[in-house]
Amino acid sequence: MRHPCPMRFTEHELTVAVTTAAKSVATAKARRRKDAEEVWESTSKIDRYHLIDGVGSQVLPVLLALPDVEVAPGTPATFTDEQVKQAVEQAVGDGKGIRRRVEVAARTALVRLALAALPPRQDPDGLVVPDSL
């Protein structure tokens, strides 16, 4: 097994994180006590696209602003509350007042939801390519 090394998020990890956050937003918008997957499946493809686009524009800049951390294969990336807070504040930009505080709080909650959905990091040495390729 390889030693953990600092690494940016993979495309798969970012996709899972943004999609999970978008499903949460869709469920909140539906205002029904339904399962997130059920709400997501009942959402039209164009509405899903708009949700993913909107959530991605809020979450991706923050995820990319997070520092590189060492992630051992089989575990998801983890970040401290301070690291997340700094990345969110950097993405939101300068400003003062209640509007900025609300935006920081909302985006922090969305980013934490996305981070909680990160799948475990795969061991690149453990990937098997079939002989048919």
N, C-alpha and C positions, 0 to 999 in steps of 0.2 A: 504494500500500500504506500502511496506517495505521501509526502509531508504536505500539510496544508500550505497554500501559497496565496498571497493577495491576488484577487481576481475581480474584475468587473462582473456585473450581472450578465448572464447569458440571455439570448433572445427568448428562450423558453421561459426562463424565470420572469422576465419582464412581461411577457404575454400573460402568464398565469396571474401575476400580481395585478395588472391593469384590468383583466377580465373579471377577477374576483371583486375588485372594488366597483366596477361597473354593475355587476349583478346586485351588489348591495344598494347602490343608488337606485337601480330599477325597482328593487323590492320596496325601498322607502317611498319612491314616487307612486307605486301602486296602492299604497296605504291599505293593503289587505294583509291579513295574517296568512300568508302563503309561504311556502318554501321558496327560497331564492331561485333554485333550479326551475321550479314550476313557473315562476314569474318570467324568468329569462326565456324559457321555451315558448311562452305565449307572446313574447315581444317580437314585433316584426323585425326582419333583417335590417331594414334601414334605420329603425329606432335603436337597434343594438349598435349599429355603426356609429350613430350620433352619440350614444352613451359612451362607447369606448373612446371615441375621439375626444369628447369633453373631459372624461376622467383622465385619459392619457395626458392631455395638456396640463392637467393639474398635478398628476402624480409623477410622470416621467422626469421632469426637470429636478424634482426633489430626489428621486432615486439615483439619478446620475450625479447629483451633488454630494451624495453620501461618500464618506471616505472608503478606500479599499480596505477590506478586512480579510483576515485569513479565515478560510472556510474549509473545514475538513470534509472529505467525501462522505456522503451519507447524512450530513447535517445542513440545515438551511443557514443562510447568512443572518447574523444578528447584529443589532446596533443599539447603542445606549439611547436613552431618552434625550440626552443632551445632543448627541450627534444628529438625531432626527429633527430636534428643535432648530438647531443651527442651519440645517439644510433647508427646512421649510422657510425660515426667516430670510435666508438668502434668496430663495425662489420668489417669495412674495415681494421682496424689495423694501425700500424705505417707505416710511409713512408713519402716521401717528393716529391715535384715536381708536374709537370703538370698532370702526369698520375693519381696520387692519387686525385688531386682536381677534375679531370674529373670523376673519379670513384665515389667520394663522391657526386658530383652534380647529376650524373645519378641515383645512388641508392636512393638519397633523393627524387628525382622526382618520382621514381617508388613506394617508400614507401608512399609518400603523396597520390598518386593515390589509392593505396591499402587502406589507412586509410579513404579516402573519400568514399570508397565503403562499409565501415562497416555498417551492418544493425543495427537498433535500438536494444538495449539490451532488452531481454524478461524478464518479471517479473516471477521469478520461482514460486511464489505463485499463479500466474494466469494460470499456465498450468493445463489443464484438461485431465485426463486420461479416455478414454472411458470405459464403463462398460464391453465391450466385451473383454478387456484384462485381 
